[in-house]
Amino acid sequence: MALREKLEEDIKASMRSHDQARLDALRFFKNAVLAVEKEQKKELDDAGVIEVATKQASDRRDSIKAFEEGGREAAAAKEAAELVVLEEFLPPQMSAEELMELIKTTVSEVGAVSIQDKGKLMGKLMPQVRGKADGTVVNQMATGYLESLS
């Protein structure tokens, strides 16, 4: 089943079960997908839907952090619940070990030897982890590894 169809089915199931929080999260996600489709003037394939889900999940993580720092636990909990729903549409996330192994392999592929080579590394690395790892975490791990080489 395509992700677009899964989204529609999940919305219907949430309506039938009267799960308002899940329904709201799914509708918000669907609206984000529709907005991207309208902007690009084409229907998104699974990769496009995953890209939208990744962006939405990243936004939720940022919001959760901001709400927790501001002492707004209820808002952070609502965002966390929406994040759980979005993660159902993402491929399995890479573990820290898998990510570090990929970073090491990519470093040797691009010939990176110091932090000055970070641009080359990230340019090759990010397409490989898109949707499978949070970009901020990838950036932090890659920076740490490159600094350890120096």
N, C-alpha and C positions, 0 to 999 in steps of 0.2 A: 504494500500500500504506500502510495506517495505521501510525503509529509503534509502536503496541502489537504489530501483526503483525510489523513489522520487528524489534522486540526479540526476539520469540519465535523468529523465523527465525535471527537472529544467534546466539542461545543454542544452537540446534541445530547450526548450522554450526561454532561454536567447540567443541562437544562432539565432532563428527565429526573435526575437525582436531587435537584434543587440545591446543588453545591454552588452557592453564589460566589464565593471567593475564587474558586477554580474557574468558574464561568467568566468572571471579570478579567482574570489573568489571560485566559484564552482569547477573549474578544479583543483585549488590548494588543495581544500578539498578532491576531488576524488583521487588525487595523494597521499595524506596522508593516505587515507583509503587503497589504493592499496599497499602502502609501508608496512603498518601493516599486511595486508593479506599475503604479500610475506614473511615477517619475521616470521609470525606464521604458514605459510603453510596451511592456511584454509580461507574460505570465512567468513567474519564477519557477525554476526547477528545484529539486531537492537541495542542491548546493546553495542556491539563492536563499531558500527558506532557512537553511542552517546558518548562513551568514547573518540574516536578520535576527535569528534566535541568539547567536553569539553576541551581537551588538546589544540586544535587549538584556541579556544575562549580565554583560559587563556593566551596563547602566544600573542594573539592580544591585550588583555588588558595590558599586560606588555609592549608591543611595543608602544601602544598609550601613556602610561605614560612616557616612555623614550623619545619618540619624542616630547611630549609637554614640558618636562623638557629641552630638547635641542633646543627648539624654532622652531621645524620643523613641523609647523601646517599642511602643505599639506600632509606630510607623515602620520601624526596622523589621518587626515580626511580619507585617503585611508584605513588605518587599521580599523577605526571605521565603514566604509562602509562594509568591509569584515566581521567584527564582527556581523553586523546586519544579513548578509546572513547566517553565521554559527548558529546564535541563532534560526533560523527557524528549525534546526535539533535537537535542545535541548528540553527536556521537560520544561514545565513552571517552572520558577525559584521561589524558596520559598521567601516569604516576610520576613522581619526582625523579625516580630512578630511570624510567624510560626517557624522560625529558633530558636528563643529564647525559645519558648515553647518546642521544641524538645530537645534543650540543657538541659533545666531544668528537663525534663522527664528522659533523659539519665543519667544525674548526679545522680538522685535518684536511677535509676536502677543499676548503677555500684557502688554506695556508695561513690562517690567522695566527699571529704570534704575540699580539699585544692588544690593548684596549683601542688603539687607533684603527684596528681592523674590524671593529664592531659593526660598522655599516655593511661591510661585505658579508659578515656572518649572519646578521639579522635579515638581510635581503634574501639569502638562501634558506634560512631557517623558518621564517614566518609562514611561507606557503605550505610547508610540510606540517605545521602544527595548527593551522587555521581550523577553528572549531573544536580542536582536541585539547587545547590548553589556553589558559588565560594569558594574553599578551604581556601583561604587566609582570607576571611570574616568569615568563620566558625571558623577558628583558633583564630582570634581576638576576636570574640564574646565569644567563650568558655573560653579563657584566662581571659577576663574581668569578666565573671561571676564567675569563680573559685576564682579569686582574691577578689571578693566582699564577698565570703563566709568566708574568713580568718579574 
